[in-house]
Amino acid sequence: MKASSVLKILAVIALLFIGNRIFNHVDAWIGIALMVIGVILALYFIFKPSNNTEENEKD
């Protein structure tokens, strides 16, 4: 597993935990916004197209 993949996973997890903490203790809307950003990032990292195609591997 690449280091960049680990950092992406940790960033998404951190956003979810920080958003939950802010939701519970500071302001609900800011917490919801941070958690939604975390979910959107997670979905982007899962579904983004890969540049590793067979055409690129031949070069």
BAVEXDO-605420 format. One record per atom (N, C-alpha, C, O): atom name; y, z, x. Coordinates in Angstrom, 1 decimal, decimal comma. Layout:
# residues N
atom atom = CA	c2 = Y	c3 = Z	c1 = X;
...
***
This chain:
# residues 59
atom atom = N	c2 = -1,2	c3 = 0,0	c1 = 0,8;
atom atom = CA	c2 = 0,0	c3 = 0,0	c1 = 0,0;
atom atom = C	c2 = 1,2	c3 = 0,0	c1 = 0,9;
atom atom = O	c2 = 1,3	c3 = 0,8	c1 = 1,8;
atom atom = N	c2 = 2,2	c3 = -0,9	c1 = 0,6;
atom atom = CA	c2 = 3,4	c3 = -1,0	c1 = 1,4;
atom atom = C	c2 = 4,3	c3 = 0,2	c1 = 1,2;
atom atom = O	c2 = 4,2	c3 = 0,9	c1 = 0,1;
atom atom = N	c2 = 5,1	c3 = 0,5	c1 = 2,1;
atom atom = CA	c2 = 6,1	c3 = 1,6	c1 = 2,0;
atom atom = C	c2 = 7,1	c3 = 1,3	c1 = 0,9;
atom atom = O	c2 = 7,5	c3 = 2,2	c1 = 0,2;
atom atom = N	c2 = 7,5	c3 = 0,0	c1 = 0,7;
atom atom = CA	c2 = 8,4	c3 = -0,3	c1 = -0,3;
atom atom = C	c2 = 7,9	c3 = -0,1	c1 = -1,7;
atom atom = O	c2 = 8,6	c3 = 0,3	c1 = -2,6;
atom atom = N	c2 = 6,6	c3 = -0,3	c1 = -1,9;
atom atom = CA	c2 = 5,9	c3 = 0,0	c1 = -3,2;
atom atom = C	c2 = 5,9	c3 = 1,5	c1 = -3,5;
atom atom = O	c2 = 6,2	c3 = 1,9	c1 = -4,6;
atom atom = N	c2 = 5,7	c3 = 2,3	c1 = -2,5;
atom atom = CA	c2 = 5,7	c3 = 3,7	c1 = -2,6;
atom atom = C	c2 = 7,1	c3 = 4,2	c1 = -3,0;
atom atom = O	c2 = 7,3	c3 = 5,1	c1 = -3,9;
atom atom = N	c2 = 8,1	c3 = 3,6	c1 = -2,4;
atom atom = CA	c2 = 9,5	c3 = 4,0	c1 = -2,6;
atom atom = C	c2 = 9,9	c3 = 3,6	c1 = -4,1;
atom atom = O	c2 = 10,6	c3 = 4,4	c1 = -4,7;
atom atom = N	c2 = 9,4	c3 = 2,5	c1 = -4,5;
atom atom = CA	c2 = 9,7	c3 = 2,1	c1 = -5,9;
atom atom = C	c2 = 9,1	c3 = 3,0	c1 = -6,9;
atom atom = O	c2 = 9,7	c3 = 3,4	c1 = -7,9;
atom atom = N	c2 = 7,9	c3 = 3,4	c1 = -6,7;
atom atom = CA	c2 = 7,2	c3 = 4,4	c1 = -7,6;
atom atom = C	c2 = 7,9	c3 = 5,7	c1 = -7,6;
atom atom = O	c2 = 8,1	c3 = 6,3	c1 = -8,6;
atom atom = N	c2 = 8,3	c3 = 6,2	c1 = -6,4;
atom atom = CA	c2 = 8,9	c3 = 7,5	c1 = -6,3;
atom atom = C	c2 = 10,3	c3 = 7,4	c1 = -7,0;
atom atom = O	c2 = 10,7	c3 = 8,4	c1 = -7,6;
atom atom = N	c2 = 11,0	c3 = 6,3	c1 = -6,9;
atom atom = CA	c2 = 12,3	c3 = 6,2	c1 = -7,5;
atom atom = C	c2 = 12,2	c3 = 6,2	c1 = -9,0;
atom atom = O	c2 = 13,0	c3 = 6,9	c1 = -9,7;
atom atom = N	c2 = 11,2	c3 = 5,6	c1 = -9,6;
atom atom = CA	c2 = 11,0	c3 = 5,6	c1 = -11,0;
atom atom = C	c2 = 10,6	c3 = 7,0	c1 = -11,5;
atom atom = O	c2 = 11,1	c3 = 7,5	c1 = -12,5;
atom atom = N	c2 = 9,7	c3 = 7,7	c1 = -10,8;
atom atom = CA	c2 = 9,3	c3 = 9,0	c1 = -11,1;
atom atom = C	c2 = 10,5	c3 = 10,0	c1 = -11,0;
atom atom = O	c2 = 10,7	c3 = 10,8	c1 = -11,9;
atom atom = N	c2 = 11,3	c3 = 9,8	c1 = -10,0;
atom atom = CA	c2 = 12,5	c3 = 10,7	c1 = -9,8;
atom atom = C	c2 = 13,5	c3 = 10,5	c1 = -10,9;
atom atom = O	c2 = 14,0	c3 = 11,4	c1 = -11,5;
atom atom = N	c2 = 13,7	c3 = 9,2	c1 = -11,3;
atom atom = CA	c2 = 14,6	c3 = 9,0	c1 = -12,4;
atom atom = C	c2 = 14,1	c3 = 9,6	c1 = -13,7;
atom atom = O	c2 = 14,9	c3 = 10,2	c1 = -14,5;
atom atom = N	c2 = 12,8	c3 = 9,6	c1 = -14,0;
atom atom = CA	c2 = 12,3	c3 = 10,2	c1 = -15,2;
atom atom = C	c2 = 12,5	c3 = 11,7	c1 = -15,2;
atom atom = O	c2 = 12,8	c3 = 12,3	c1 = -16,2;
atom atom = N	c2 = 12,1	c3 = 12,3	c1 = -14,0;
atom atom = CA	c2 = 12,3	c3 = 13,8	c1 = -14,0;
atom atom = C	c2 = 13,7	c3 = 14,2	c1 = -14,0;
atom atom = O	c2 = 14,0	c3 = 15,2	c1 = -14,7;
atom atom = N	c2 = 14,6	c3 = 13,5	c1 = -13,3;
atom atom = CA	c2 = 16,0	c3 = 13,9	c1 = -13,3;
atom atom = C	c2 = 16,6	c3 = 13,7	c1 = -14,7;
atom atom = O	c2 = 17,4	c3 = 14,5	c1 = -15,2;
atom atom = N	c2 = 16,2	c3 = 12,6	c1 = -15,3;
atom atom = CA	c2 = 16,7	c3 = 12,3	c1 = -16,7;
atom atom = C	c2 = 16,2	c3 = 13,4	c1 = -17,6;
atom atom = O	c2 = 17,0	c3 = 13,8	c1 = -18,5;
atom atom = N	c2 = 15,0	c3 = 13,9	c1 = -17,5;
atom atom = CA	c2 = 14,5	c3 = 14,9	c1 = -18,4;
atom atom = C	c2 = 15,3	c3 = 16,2	c1 = -18,1;
atom atom = O	c2 = 15,6	c3 = 16,9	c1 = -19,1;
atom atom = N	c2 = 15,5	c3 = 16,5	c1 = -16,9;
atom atom = CA	c2 = 16,3	c3 = 17,8	c1 = -16,6;
atom atom = C	c2 = 17,7	c3 = 17,7	c1 = -17,1;
atom atom = O	c2 = 18,2	c3 = 18,7	c1 = -17,7;
atom atom = N	c2 = 18,4	c3 = 16,6	c1 = -17,0;
atom atom = CA	c2 = 19,7	c3 = 16,4	c1 = -17,5;
atom atom = C	c2 = 19,7	c3 = 16,5	c1 = -19,0;
atom atom = O	c2 = 20,6	c3 = 17,0	c1 = -19,6;
atom atom = N	c2 = 18,7	c3 = 15,8	c1 = -19,6;
atom atom = CA	c2 = 18,6	c3 = 15,8	c1 = -21,1;
atom atom = C	c2 = 18,5	c3 = 17,3	c1 = -21,6;
atom atom = O	c2 = 19,1	c3 = 17,6	c1 = -22,6;
atom atom = N	c2 = 17,7	c3 = 18,1	c1 = -20,9;
atom atom = CA	c2 = 17,5	c3 = 19,5	c1 = -21,4;
atom atom = C	c2 = 18,6	c3 = 20,4	c1 = -21,1;
atom atom = O	c2 = 18,9	c3 = 21,4	c1 = -21,9;
atom atom = N	c2 = 19,4	c3 = 20,2	c1 = -20,0;
atom atom = CA	c2 = 20,3	c3 = 21,2	c1 = -19,6;
atom atom = C	c2 = 21,8	c3 = 20,8	c1 = -19,5;
atom atom = O	c2 = 22,7	c3 = 21,7	c1 = -19,5;
atom atom = N	c2 = 22,1	c3 = 19,5	c1 = -19,5;
atom atom = CA	c2 = 23,5	c3 = 19,1	c1 = -19,4;
atom atom = C	c2 = 23,9	c3 = 18,3	c1 = -20,6;
atom atom = O	c2 = 24,7	c3 = 18,9	c1 = -21,5;
atom atom = N	c2 = 23,5	c3 = 17,1	c1 = -20,7;
atom atom = CA	c2 = 24,0	c3 = 16,2	c1 = -21,8;
atom atom = C	c2 = 22,8	c3 = 15,3	c1 = -22,2;
atom atom = O	c2 = 22,2	c3 = 14,6	c1 = -21,3;
atom atom = N	c2 = 22,5	c3 = 15,3	c1 = -23,5;
atom atom = CA	c2 = 21,3	c3 = 14,5	c1 = -23,9;
atom atom = C	c2 = 21,5	c3 = 13,0	c1 = -23,7;
atom atom = O	c2 = 20,5	c3 = 12,4	c1 = -23,3;
atom atom = N	c2 = 22,7	c3 = 12,5	c1 = -23,9;
atom atom = CA	c2 = 22,8	c3 = 11,0	c1 = -23,8;
atom atom = C	c2 = 22,7	c3 = 10,5	c1 = -22,4;
atom atom = O	c2 = 22,2	c3 = 9,5	c1 = -22,1;
atom atom = N	c2 = 23,3	c3 = 11,3	c1 = -21,4;
atom atom = CA	c2 = 23,1	c3 = 10,9	c1 = -20,0;
atom atom = C	c2 = 21,7	c3 = 11,0	c1 = -19,6;
atom atom = O	c2 = 21,2	c3 = 10,1	c1 = -18,9;
atom atom = N	c2 = 20,9	c3 = 12,0	c1 = -20,1;
atom atom = CA	c2 = 19,5	c3 = 12,1	c1 = -19,8;
atom atom = C	c2 = 18,7	c3 = 11,0	c1 = -20,4;
atom atom = O	c2 = 17,8	c3 = 10,4	c1 = -19,7;
atom atom = N	c2 = 19,0	c3 = 10,6	c1 = -21,6;
atom atom = CA	c2 = 18,3	c3 = 9,5	c1 = -22,2;
atom atom = C	c2 = 18,6	c3 = 8,2	c1 = -21,5;
atom atom = O	c2 = 17,7	c3 = 7,4	c1 = -21,3;
atom atom = N	c2 = 19,9	c3 = 8,0	c1 = -21,1;
atom atom = CA	c2 = 20,2	c3 = 6,8	c1 = -20,3;
atom atom = C	c2 = 19,4	c3 = 6,7	c1 = -19,0;
atom atom = O	c2 = 18,9	c3 = 5,7	c1 = -18,6;
atom atom = N	c2 = 19,3	c3 = 7,8	c1 = -18,3;
atom atom = CA	c2 = 18,6	c3 = 7,8	c1 = -17,0;
atom atom = C	c2 = 17,1	c3 = 7,5	c1 = -17,2;
atom atom = O	c2 = 16,5	c3 = 6,8	c1 = -16,5;
atom atom = N	c2 = 16,5	c3 = 8,1	c1 = -18,3;
atom atom = CA	c2 = 15,1	c3 = 7,9	c1 = -18,6;
atom atom = C	c2 = 14,9	c3 = 6,4	c1 = -19,0;
atom atom = O	c2 = 13,9	c3 = 5,8	c1 = -18,6;
atom atom = N	c2 = 15,8	c3 = 5,8	c1 = -19,7;
atom atom = CA	c2 = 15,7	c3 = 4,4	c1 = -20,1;
atom atom = C	c2 = 15,8	c3 = 3,5	c1 = -18,9;
atom atom = O	c2 = 15,0	c3 = 2,6	c1 = -18,8;
atom atom = N	c2 = 16,7	c3 = 3,8	c1 = -18,0;
atom atom = CA	c2 = 16,8	c3 = 3,1	c1 = -16,8;
atom atom = C	c2 = 15,5	c3 = 3,1	c1 = -16,0;
atom atom = O	c2 = 15,0	c3 = 2,1	c1 = -15,4;
atom atom = N	c2 = 14,9	c3 = 4,3	c1 = -15,9;
atom atom = CA	c2 = 13,6	c3 = 4,5	c1 = -15,2;
atom atom = C	c2 = 12,5	c3 = 3,7	c1 = -15,8;
atom atom = O	c2 = 11,7	c3 = 3,1	c1 = -15,1;
atom atom = N	c2 = 12,5	c3 = 3,6	c1 = -17,2;
atom atom = CA	c2 = 11,4	c3 = 2,9	c1 = -17,8;
atom atom = C	c2 = 11,7	c3 = 1,4	c1 = -17,6;
atom atom = O	c2 = 10,7	c3 = 0,6	c1 = -17,4;
atom atom = N	c2 = 12,9	c3 = 0,9	c1 = -17,7;
atom atom = CA	c2 = 13,2	c3 = -0,5	c1 = -17,5;
atom atom = C	c2 = 12,8	c3 = -0,9	c1 = -16,1;
atom atom = O	c2 = 12,3	c3 = -2,0	c1 = -15,9;
atom atom = N	c2 = 13,2	c3 = -0,1	c1 = -15,1;
atom atom = CA	c2 = 12,8	c3 = -0,4	c1 = -13,7;
atom atom = C	c2 = 11,3	c3 = -0,4	c1 = -13,5;
atom atom = O	c2 = 10,7	c3 = -1,3	c1 = -12,9;
atom atom = N	c2 = 10,6	c3 = 0,5	c1 = -14,2;
atom atom = CA	c2 = 9,1	c3 = 0,5	c1 = -14,1;
atom atom = C	c2 = 8,5	c3 = -0,8	c1 = -14,7;
atom atom = O	c2 = 7,6	c3 = -1,4	c1 = -14,1;
atom atom = N	c2 = 9,0	c3 = -1,2	c1 = -15,8;
atom atom = CA	c2 = 8,6	c3 = -2,4	c1 = -16,4;
atom atom = C	c2 = 8,9	c3 = -3,7	c1 = -15,6;
atom atom = O	c2 = 8,1	c3 = -4,6	c1 = -15,5;
atom atom = N	c2 = 10,1	c3 = -3,6	c1 = -15,0;
atom atom = CA	c2 = 10,5	c3 = -4,8	c1 = -14,1;
atom atom = C	c2 = 9,6	c3 = -4,8	c1 = -12,9;
atom atom = O	c2 = 9,1	c3 = -5,9	c1 = -12,5;
atom atom = N	c2 = 9,2	c3 = -3,7	c1 = -12,3;
atom atom = CA	c2 = 8,4	c3 = -3,7	c1 = -11,1;
atom atom = C	c2 = 7,0	c3 = -4,1	c1 = -11,5;
atom atom = O	c2 = 6,3	c3 = -4,7	c1 = -10,6;
atom atom = N	c2 = 6,5	c3 = -3,9	c1 = -12,7;
atom atom = CA	c2 = 5,2	c3 = -4,2	c1 = -13,1;
atom atom = C	c2 = 5,1	c3 = -5,7	c1 = -13,4;
atom atom = O	c2 = 4,1	c3 = -6,4	c1 = -13,0;
atom atom = N	c2 = 6,1	c3 = -6,2	c1 = -14,2;
atom atom = CA	c2 = 6,0	c3 = -7,6	c1 = -14,7;
atom atom = C	c2 = 6,8	c3 = -8,6	c1 = -13,9;
atom atom = O	c2 = 6,7	c3 = -9,8	c1 = -14,3;
atom atom = N	c2 = 7,5	c3 = -8,3	c1 = -12,8;
atom atom = CA	c2 = 8,2	c3 = -9,3	c1 = -12,1;
atom atom = C	c2 = 7,3	c3 = -10,3	c1 = -11,5;
atom atom = O	c2 = 6,2	c3 = -9,9	c1 = -11,0;
atom atom = N	c2 = 7,7	c3 = -11,6	c1 = -11,4;
atom atom = CA	c2 = 6,8	c3 = -12,6	c1 = -10,9;
atom atom = C	c2 = 6,6	c3 = -12,4	c1 = -9,4;
atom atom = O	c2 = 7,6	c3 = -12,0	c1 = -8,7;
atom atom = N	c2 = 5,4	c3 = -12,7	c1 = -8,9;
atom atom = CA	c2 = 5,1	c3 = -12,5	c1 = -7,5;
atom atom = C	c2 = 5,4	c3 = -13,8	c1 = -6,8;
atom atom = O	c2 = 5,2	c3 = -14,9	c1 = -7,3;
atom atom = N	c2 = 5,9	c3 = -13,7	c1 = -5,5;
atom atom = CA	c2 = 6,2	c3 = -14,9	c1 = -4,7;
atom atom = C	c2 = 4,9	c3 = -15,3	c1 = -4,0;
atom atom = O	c2 = 5,0	c3 = -16,3	c1 = -3,2;
atom atom = N	c2 = 3,8	c3 = -14,6	c1 = -4,1;
atom atom = CA	c2 = 2,6	c3 = -14,9	c1 = -3,3;
atom atom = C	c2 = 1,8	c3 = -15,9	c1 = -4,2;
atom atom = O	c2 = 0,8	c3 = -15,5	c1 = -4,9;
atom atom = N	c2 = 2,1	c3 = -17,1	c1 = -4,1;
atom atom = CA	c2 = 1,3	c3 = -18,2	c1 = -4,8;
atom atom = C	c2 = 0,4	c3 = -18,9	c1 = -3,7;
atom atom = O	c2 = 0,7	c3 = -18,8	c1 = -2,5;
atom atom = N	c2 = -0,5	c3 = -19,7	c1 = -4,2;
atom atom = CA	c2 = -1,4	c3 = -20,4	c1 = -3,3;
atom atom = C	c2 = -0,6	c3 = -21,4	c1 = -2,5;
atom atom = O	c2 = -0,9	c3 = -21,7	c1 = -1,3;
atom atom = N	c2 = 0,5	c3 = -22,0	c1 = -3,1;
atom atom = CA	c2 = 1,3	c3 = -23,0	c1 = -2,4;
atom atom = C	c2 = 2,0	c3 = -22,4	c1 = -1,2;
atom atom = O	c2 = 2,1	c3 = -23,0	c1 = -0,1;
atom atom = N	c2 = 2,4	c3 = -21,1	c1 = -1,3;
atom atom = CA	c2 = 3,1	c3 = -20,5	c1 = -0,2;
atom atom = C	c2 = 2,2	c3 = -20,0	c1 = 0,9;
atom atom = O	c2 = 2,5	c3 = -20,0	c1 = 2,1;
atom atom = N	c2 = 0,9	c3 = -19,7	c1 = 0,5;
atom atom = CA	c2 = 0,0	c3 = -19,3	c1 = 1,5;
atom atom = C	c2 = -0,6	c3 = -20,4	c1 = 2,4;
atom atom = O	c2 = -1,1	c3 = -20,2	c1 = 3,5;
atom atom = N	c2 = -0,4	c3 = -21,7	c1 = 2,0;
atom atom = CA	c2 = -0,9	c3 = -22,8	c1 = 2,8;
atom atom = C	c2 = 0,0	c3 = -23,0	c1 = 4,0;
atom atom = O	c2 = -0,5	c3 = -23,6	c1 = 5,0;
atom atom = N	c2 = 1,3	c3 = -22,7	c1 = 3,9;
atom atom = CA	c2 = 2,2	c3 = -22,9	c1 = 5,0;
atom atom = C	c2 = 2,0	c3 = -22,1	c1 = 6,1;
atom atom = O	c2 = 2,7	c3 = -22,2	c1 = 7,1;
***
